[in-house]
Amino acid sequence: MIKHTEVDGVPAILAPTSGQLHAGLVFRVGQADETLSRSGITHLLEHLTLFPLGIADYHFNGATGSVSTHFHMQGSDRDVATFITRVCASLAALPFERLAKEKEILRTEAAGRGGHVGEPMALWRHGARGYGLAGYPEWGLTALTPDDLRAWAATYFTRENAVLWIAGDEVPAGLRLDLPAGVRRPVPPVTSALPQTPAWFSGSSRATAWDAVVPRSAAAGVFTGVLERELFRALRQEDGLSYTAHAAYEPRGDGSALIVAVADALPEKADAVLGGFVDVLAKLKVGRIDPADVDAVVGKAADALGTAEADAARLPQYAFDMLVGFPLQTLEEAAADLRAVTPGAVAAVAAEALSTGLLMTPGRRSADWAGYATAPQGSESAVPGHAHRSVDVPGHRLVVGQAGVSLVRGDDVATVTFDACAAALAFPDGGRMLVGHDAVVVQVEPTLFEGAAAALPTIDAATAPVRVPMPARDPDDIPRPGDDRRADPRADADTADAGSRGLLVARLVVLWVLLVAVGGFTALLTLGTVMEQGDRAPLVTVLVFLYGLTALIIWGVVRGTRQLRRLRR
């Protein structure tokens, strides 16, 4: 049974455990509370808080999520009391002499972590705000100052905005929560960049992914388990198309839950996996739910709730529910809700989930055929203003006006208005990247548009509140006339490599044509000599040359094909 108490004005919950004591201090703040131009501030503050604690004999860590930040430790009573107490002390006196190094550590962490399939899903669904920030790099790190961090700590890391949980019988002696007074912070509003659902967009990876937002419930959790079983059965066991076919259920702070499903594939099997994935979703949408799958998922979850450590295992989620104001349940109530889930209830969740779904197709493939709407990739119109012509592509222009900036490429328009600009990345070479709240990006490159450098003061003045100074770019990364590069967080690796593949194909074709032309011309001259002089010796030379030419062409095609395959991977 979970027991409620209070420590220094902070709500605290306890549950018995037969193992080693472990505890956590959770605050109601996370990535979704930030803005894109200051993204990373919570993560940076978490790192700075933990630095003075040094190295301990037992495991401790911190974690920054979408709407919560968690400090936790496992160890002896004394170790846990010391850890939690020192976390609070560190929050009040952050080690700002460590600021530059921790920023570099976070950049290194991001570079080594790599992208997660859920990141593009977040920005396509929510845009460049709130829950969508999980899909972006922590661009705000470079501009963050000690004053920014002090203000953030004073706003969110307070007594009223925290919950302490302890897997143990009592609060360890000496544990103090010396936190400033504040208020409980509501979860941020949910934003959407999708005018209609279900929708689809093409991703860069070989994976097919899908997510949906549904009301949080026991039935929604069971549906997630049933979906995973169906995907695994269809894509791995029956057809042998995927190695990973997985679904996850994540409760959110607004009373909803996010369901994410992923299936990987080899390049040559991507179409089959996409088709099989869509078929599974369609099957569940029309209510074809196997009761045996429901029983299996419910049974497994009920077994977890029936262990002696069940309440202790629930403490982190229980603390989260307290922070976001979700109705609290006893262990018995949670188990009863779970056992009451029927195939009909799961079918109802499936229908709702499919109506809000967002599908990521692998490698430029469409899902229009499956009844999914295309997620918007640009803007409906350009802003009025002065047009700067492209220096090398007729019809392309950059438009800078009083209301915002537009990039026009034929029929494709991308517009970011100044009043809906989430971040303006400023590079020392003069390049600017404006990201709108809807995740649309406009790249301003003075090297590509006539007179664009003269428009920079206007752009910089209008975007000053969200300006993010960026490190100098490598000279090779600065776009030049003739390049076909896009700096768009929505663009994927396949798009970035498209120009390289096209250039390679063009080179192979030109090489082949030159070889054939030279070889043919040489062959004609040689055969003419044979006919005039009656000397067969040159004919042998012609045959040897033609055989060599054929071998060279075959080698070039094979090598080019291998390079193309590497680029696709």
C-alpha positions, -999 to 999 in steps of 0.1 A, spaced: 0 0 0 13 35 -9 15 58 21 12 96 18 32 121 40 51 153 37 87 164 40 96 201 44 64 211 26 69 186 -3 43 158 -8 60 124 -3 49 89 -10 63 56 4 58 19 -3 76 -11 13 103 -30 -6 123 -61 2 152 -48 -17 176 -20 -13 162 15 -6 157 37 -36 141 71 -39 134 99 -64 126 136 -64 104 146 -93 96 181 -106 68 191 -130 90 205 -158 104 192 -190 112 197 -226 76 207 -235 78 237 -211 107 252 -231 108 272 -263 129 261 -293 152 291 -290 160 281 -254 156 244 -257 179 223 -235 176 245 -205 160 218 -183 185 192 -193 214 216 -187 201 225 -153 198 188 -144 235 182 -154 247 212 -134 227 201 -104 243 166 -104 279 177 -110 288 187 -74 276 153 -61 307 137 -76 310 99 -76 290 77 -53 292 41 -43 257 35 -55 238 43 -86 223 78 -90 211 97 -121 189 124 -134 165 123 -164 146 150 -183 113 140 -199 86 158 -218 69 172 -187 89 160 -157 125 160 -144 136 132 -122 165 128 -97 168 93 -83 192 71 -63 195 36 -49 216 29 -19 217 29 19 194 51 40 223 75 46 233 76 9 198 84 -2 193 110 24 226 127 15 218 125 -23 183 141 -21 195 168 3 225 177 -18 203 179 -50 182 206 -33 213 224 -21 228 223 -56 196 237 -72 200 267 -50 237 272 -58 243 259 -93 280 256 -103 281 281 -131 319 277 -134 310 244 -150 285 259 -175 306 258 -207 319 223 -201 284 209 -194 271 225 -226 298 206 -245 290 174 -227 253 178 -237 264 183 -273 286 152 -272 257 133 -256 234 143 -284 260 134 -311 266 100 -296 229 92 -290 218 94 -326 182 100 -337 152 81 -324 124 72 -347 100 91 -324 118 124 -329 105 132 -364 70 120 -353 70 146 -326 78 176 -347 55 166 -376 26 161 -351 31 190 -328 53 215 -347 82 234 -331 65 239 -297 55 219 -267 57 182 -272 72 188 -306 105 200 -291 115 164 -285 121 162 -323 147 190 -324 183 194 -313 189 214 -281 197 245 -301 191 269 -272 222 257 -253 246 282 -269 227 312 -257 218 301 -222 232 323 -193 234 319 -155 205 343 -152 184 321 -175 191 291 -153 185 309 -120 151 321 -133 142 286 -146 151 270 -112 131 296 -93 101 290 -114 99 252 -117 121 236 -90 100 245 -60 83 228 -31 49 230 -46 61 217 -80 78 186 -66 69 151 -53 93 128 -33 89 90 -36 107 65 -14 107 27 -19 111 19 18 93 19 51 104 53 63 118 86 53 156 83 59 169 103 88 186 135 78 168 139 45 160 176 39 141 193 10 154 228 12 134 242 -18 120 277 -24 83 283 -24 64 283 -56 32 270 -73 23 238 -90 28 244 -127 2 231 -151 12 210 -181 18 230 -213 -10 231 -239 -9 205 -267 -1 220 -301 -8 204 -335 8 209 -369 -17 185 -386 -48 200 -402 -63 165 -404 -57 130 -394 -50 102 -401 -19 116 -419 14 104 -432 49 118 -441 79 101 -455 109 95 -432 146 89 -437 150 56 -420 142 21 -432 116 19 -405 79 22 -407 64 40 -377 30 51 -365 18 70 -335 -16 80 -321 -29 101 -292 -58 86 -272 -74 92 -238 -53 75 -211 -70 43 -199 -64 7 -191 -80 -3 -224 -55 20 -243 -27 2 -226 -41 -32 -235 -46 -21 -271 -9 -12 -273 0 -47 -262 -24 -63 -287 -10 -41 -315 25 -52 -307 15 -89 -308 -2 -84 -341 27 -66 -357 52 -92 -344 31 -121 -356 25 -106 -391 58 -90 -399 83 -112 -381 68 -147 -374 46 -152 -405 63 -131 -433 99 -127 -419 100 -91 -430 110 -74 -397 134 -80 -368 119 -54 -346 81 -50 -344 74 -30 -312 47 -8 -297 49 14 -266 24 32 -244 34 65 -228 10 84 -204 11 122 -209 4 150 -185 -28 162 -202 -48 130 -195 -40 115 -228 -15 88 -238 8 85 -268 10 51 -285 40 45 -308 46 15 -330 77 7 -351 88 -20 -375 122 -21 -392 131 -36 -426 158 -41 -451 157 -17 -481 143 -43 -505 115 -52 -480 104 -17 -471 74 -18 -493 62 -51 -480 67 -40 -444 47 -8 -450 19 -28 -466 18 -53 -438 19 -26 -412 -10 -8 -427 -29 -40 -430 -25 -47 -393 -38 -12 -384 -67 -16 -407 -76 -50 -392 -77 -35 -357 -96 -4 -369 -126 -25 -380 -126 -44 -347 -110 -76 -356 -95 -81 -321 -85 -116 -311 -99 -122 -276 -69 -145 -269 -46 -116 -274 -66 -94 -250 -65 -122 -224 -27 -126 -228 -20 -89 -225 -43 -84 -195 -29 -115 -178 7 -104 -181 -1 -69 -167 -23 -83 -139 6 -106 -129 29 -76 -125 3 -59 -103 0 -90 -81 36 -91 -69 48 -81 -34 68 -52 -50 40 -39 -71 33 -7 -51 71 1 -49 73 -4 -87 44 20 -92 59 49 -72 76 69 -101 44 68 -122 23 75 -91 44 106 -84 40 117 -120 2 114 -117 3 135 -86 23 162 -103 0 164 -134 -33 160 -115 -43 126 -129 -67 106 -107 -48 84 -83 -57 47 -80 -49 21 -54 -33 -11 -65 -67 -29 -62 -85 -3 -83 -58 -4 -111 -61 -42 -112 -99 -41 -113 -98 -16 -142 -73 -39 -161 -94 -70 -157 -125 -52 -168 -110 -45 -203 -129 -64 -230 -122 -70 -267 -150 -45 -274 -132 -18 -253 -100 -25 -271 -117 -22 -305 -131 12 -295 -96 24 -286 -84 10 -319 -110 30 -339 -101 62 -320 -63 57 -323 -66 51 -361 -85 83 -365 -57 103 -349 -28 83 -363 3 97 -379 22 73 -402 59 76 -411 66 58 -443 101 46 -452 122 64 -478 99 86 -498 70 62 -501 35 75 -501 5 63 -480 -22 81 -500 -34 47 -513 -42 37 -477 -65 66 -471 -40 88 -451 -38 125 -458 -5 140 -467 9 160 -438 17 196 -449 53 201 -460 51 238 -467 30 269 -466 -1 280 -486 13 314 -496 43 337 -495 45 370 -476 44 402 -495 78 419 -497 109 423 -517 119 393 -538 156 383 -540 162 361 -571 182 329 -569 217 333 -585 215 300 -603 179 286 -604 153 305 -625 120 310 -606 134 304 -572 133 335 -549 136 346 -513 109 370 -502 115 393 -472 87 414 -459 74 432 -428 55 401 -418 80 374 -424 102 355 -449 92 331 -476 113 308 -498 96 301 -531 108 272 -553 84 269 -582 51 258 -568 66 250 -534 64 277 -508 78 278 -472 68 308 -451 78 317 -415 61 348 -401 79 368 -375 51 365 -350 52 327 -353 89 321 -354 101 295 -329 138 301 -334 161 320 -357 195 303 -360 222 328 -368 255 316 -383 286 339 -384 288 336 -422 255 353 -426 233 323 -430 200 323 -411 175 294 -405 140 304 -394 118 277 -379 81 284 -376 58 272 -349 43 248 -376 79 233 -381 82 249 -416 117 261 -422 131 290 -443 168 290 -450 182 324 -458 216 320 -476 232 352 -489 254 330 -512 223 318 -530 201 349 -535 209 382 -550 210 410 -524 200 387 -495 228 400 -473 211 435 -473 180 419 -458 197 404 -428 193 435 -406 155 434 -411 154 397 -404 176 400 -373 157 429 -358 123 411 -362 136 378 -348 158 392 -320 137 376 -291 142 341 -306 177 345 -321 201 317 -314 238 323 -322 253 292 -338 289 281 -341 307 287 -373 299 263 -401 325 242 -419 331 260 -453 319 229 -471 286 231 -453 278 266 -466 255 262 -496 269 274 -529 253 280 -563 247 246 -579 242 228 -546 208 211 -540 210 210 -502 182 218 -478 186 228 -442 152 215 -430 147 195 -398 119 177 -416 142 167 -444 156 132 -441 188 115 -451 173 102 -483 165 138 -494 200 149 -484 216 121 -504 194 125 -534 217 151 -549 247 128 -543 230 99 -560 219 120 -590 254 133 -594 269 98 -593 244 85 -619 252 115 -641 289 109 -639 285 72 -647 264 80 -678 289 106 -690 318 81 -685 299 54 -704 291 78 -733 327 90 -736 341 54 -735 317 43 -762 324 73 -784 361 70 -781 360 33 -786 337 34 -815 358 61 -832 390 41 -827 373 9 -839 362 26 -872 396 40 -879 413 7 -872 388 -12 -894 393 13 -922 430 6 -920 424 -32 -923 402 -27 -953 427 -4 -971 459 -23 -963 446 -59 -959 466 -61 -927 448 -82 -901 471 -72 -872 452 -41 -863 420 -62 -862 435 -81 -832 442 -47 -816 405 -37 -822 392 -68 -806 415 -65 -776 404 -29 -772 367 -37 -774 370 -65 -749 389 -42 -726 363 -14 -731 335 -38 -723 352 -50 -691 358 -13 -681 322 -5 -686 310 -35 -666 335 -26 -638 322 10 -638 285 -1 -636 292 -26 -608 312 0 -588 286 27 -593 258 3 -582 278 -5 -550 282 32 -543 245 38 -549 237 11 -524 260 25 -498 244 59 -503 209 44 -498 220 28 -466 
